[in-house]
């Protein structure tokens, strides 16, 4: 890593660590209380498992992590720092296979973005577009959530900031037709990426499912492989309810990966680990704030150490 990259990486680690502080403080304080001058016995391990479940790591993940600690250190005195280091290593191993950014392999690479209203979907699209634009990519955004004027306006603000065209229709316009026009425009402009926002109204699940499937059908008329990625945006503050959202959107449309938002607003950051263990879907990006710099590609080791309130490995 170059000298210029090191401060940048450390800066992001600090923001992620600060963002996850509500989760990591709860875990660290709990571990500190459990392991103060105690040997690793069955009661200690049971307390640790309960703590990890309460931090939304999920029952299966908590059992796996505790069993590993049992095998290595049962009957020995172990410090809170040793427990946190052990957990960080094991969590990083769980997360490593899913830490994969979106690979832009087509031109234009079509990214369909789905998620419930309020999950941070529109903001995530704006941040992704800005980050790709900063890398020199040509980006087009389609404001496909045609029923929410606020979503369209928000995307237009992001588009103006990043110098990215935003294709929008009249309120209530056909989202599939808009997506079709946007892909034609992206091709004509020689764009590298087309990002398509979608509605997230789960009150009428059947209607939303049909709308999403229609968008996919229409895109395939222009490109049989489109969309090349389908990103599900999840609000980390919903905790275990995120599992249900993954199930619903997997049924509706072929989700290829996740973007986790609002990790700075929750003590439930462990849900990222539970989702990785259960679904194995790539985690494309994580967000810990409102600015474009607060959404970054997911790094398993950085996340695991931040979750345990540990400093980066030098």
N, C-alpha and C positions, 0 to 999 in steps of 0.2 A: 504494500500500500504506500502511495506517495505521501509526502509531507502535507500536501494540500488536501488529500483525501482524509487524513486522520482527524483533523479538527471537525470536518463535516460529519464523519461517522460518529465521533464522540458527541457532537451536538445533537444528532438524531437520537442517540442512545439516551442522552439526558432527557430529551422531550418525552421519549417513550417511557422511561423509568418514572418520570414525574407524572405522566398520564396514567400509568398503572398503579400509582402510589396507594390509591384507595384499596385496591385488591392486595397489593404486596404488603402493605402495612398490616392488614387483617391477618394475612398468612404468617408474616414474620412475628407479630406479637403472639399469635396463637402457638407457633412453634417454640418461641422463647418461654412461654408459660408451661408448655408440656415437658420440655426437655431440660429444665433447670435442675442439675444435679440428680438426674435419674438415669437408671439403666434402661436399655431398650427392651421392654417386656410387652406382654400381650396387651395390657391396659394402655400403655403409652401408644402403641401402634393403633389401637382402636380410636383413641382420642385424635391422633393425627389423621386417620381416615375420615373421621367426622368433619374435621377442620377443612380438609380438601374438598369434600362434598359440598360444604357450605359455601366455598369459594367458587362453586359451579364447575369444578373440573369433571363432575359426573361420577357416578358410582363405579362403573367399570374402570375408569382411569385411576381413580383413587385407590381401588383395590390393587391394581397393577403396580402402582408406585410404592404402596406400603409393603407389598409382598417382596419387592426388590430390596427394600431397606431391611426387611426381616431376614432375608437370606444372607445379607452382607454383614449385619451388625447386631444380630439378636444376642441379648445378654451382656452387651458391652455398654460402657458409658459413651454417650455421643453428645456433642455440643449442638446448640441450635444452628450454628454456622455450618457445621458438617451436614446436618440434615438438609438445610437449604441448598447447599452445593450439590448434594446427591440428587435432590429433586430437580434442580435446574438441569443437570446432565441428562436425567432420564426423560424429562419433559422435552428437552431439545431433540432427543432421539425420536420421540413420538411425532414431533412437528417437522422434522427434517424432510420427510417425503412429500409434505404438502406445501413447503415453502417454494413456490414457483411463480414468478411474475408472468403476466400475459406476454406471450411470445408473438410478436407481429410478423406472421409468416406469409400473409397474402397482401395484395394491394388492389383496392383498399381492403384492409382487415376490418371486418364488421363485428362490432362488439355490442351485443344486446344487453341492456342493464335492467334488471328486475328487482323487485322488493316492495314491501308494504310502504304506504305513505307514512312519512315521518322517520324512515330508517336512515335518512341521509343520502338517499339515492341521487337526487339532483346535484347536491354539493359534490358528491363523489365523482360524478361525471365531469363536472367543471374542473375539479382538481386533476383527474386523469388527463383530461384534454390539455390543461395547462402544462403538466409535466411532460407529456409527449411533445407538445409544441416547443418546450425548452430544449428538448433533445433534437430539434430540427425537423420533426415530423409534420406533415401537412394533415390537419385534422378537420373533420366536419362533424357537427353535432346535429342530431334530429330530435326536436322537442316533441316526443311521441306521447307524453302525458297530456293529451289535448283538453282534458277536463279541468285541469288545475292551472289557472292563469298565473298563479304565483310561481309554479314550476317553470313555465315558459320564460317569465321575466327573469327569474334567477339564472337560468341558462344563458339568456341573452347578456346579462351582466358579466358572467364568466367568459362568454365568447368575446365580448368587447375587450376585456382585460387581456386576454391571451391572443387576440387577433385571429380568432377561429370563427368561421361562419356558422350561424345557427339557423337551421331550417325549421320554420314553425308554420302552422296552419291556423285557420279560424277556430275559435273555441268550439269544442265538440267535433272537430273534423275527424275523418277516418284515419286512425293511427297507422293502419297497414298501408294505405295509399301514401301517407306522408313518408313512411319508411322506404317505400318503392322510389318515390321522387328523390329522397335523400341519397339513396345508393346511386341513382343515375347522376345526380349532381356530384357526388364524391368521385365517381369514375371520370366525369368530364373535367373535374378540377385536378385530376391526377393525385388525389388524396392518398395518404398512407393509411389513415384510420377513419372509419365512420363509427361514431358512438351514438346509439339510439336509446333515448329515455323511454320508459313505458309507464303505464298506469299501475297503481298498486292498491286498488280498491278491493280488499278481500271480503267486503260485505256481500258482494255478489260474485262468489268464486267461479261459478259456471260462466258468467259473462266475461270475467277477466281471462279465464282459461281460453275461451274461444278467441278473444282479441289477441292474446299472445300467439296462439297457434296460427291465426290468420296472418299476423306480421311475419312469422317464420315462413309460411307458405308463399307469401308474396315475394319475400327476399329471394327465395329459391328459384323463382322464375328468372331472375337476373343472374344469380350465382347459386348453382346447386349445392355448394358447400356452406352458404351463408345461413345463419350467422356463424362466424368462426369461433366466437366465444360468447357464452351467456353468463354474465356475472350477477350473482345474487348479493345484494347489499344487505347486511344485517346490522342492526343496532345492538351493541353489546349490552346495553342496559336491560334488555329483555331477558337476559340469562338463559335459563333452560327452555324458554319459549322459542328460542332460536332453532331448536331441533325441529319443532313442528313446522316452522317457516321453511326450513330446508326441505322437509318432506313434501309440503304443499307445492313449492315451486319446482321441485324435481318432477312431480307428477304433471305439472302444467307444461313445462318446457325443459329442454335438456341443459340443466345448469352445469357449466364446466368448471366453476370456481367461485370463491367467496371474497368479498371485501368487508372487513369488520370496521364499523365506525363507532365513535363515542366511547372508546375505551377509557377516556379520561373522566367520564361521568359516572363510573360504576365501580362497585366492589365485586363484580361478576366477571372479571377479565379471564378467569379460568375456563369460561365456556369455549374459548377458542381451542383449547386442548381437548375438551370433550368432543367437540365437533370433528376435529382432526381424527380422533380415535374411532369415532363411530362411522363417519361418512367417507373419510379419505379424500375429500375434494381439495384441490389446491386452494390455498389462501393467497390470493393475488396481492392484497394490500391491507394495511391496517391504518386507522386514523385515530389521532389523539388530540384533535383541535380543529379550529375553523379555517386556518390558513392553508394554502396549497402545499406548503412545506410540511404540514402535519399529516399528510397521507403519503406513505412510503411502501415500497416493496417489503414483503414479509421476510424477516430473517429469524430462523428458528432459535439460534443460540442467543441472539440479542433479546428476543421476546422472552425466552425461558428465564434468563438471568434477571431481566426487568421484573418479571412476574414474582420472582423470589426476593426482590429488593437488593440484588447483588450488583456490584460494579462490573463493567465489561472486562473480558479477558484481555490482558495486555499482550 
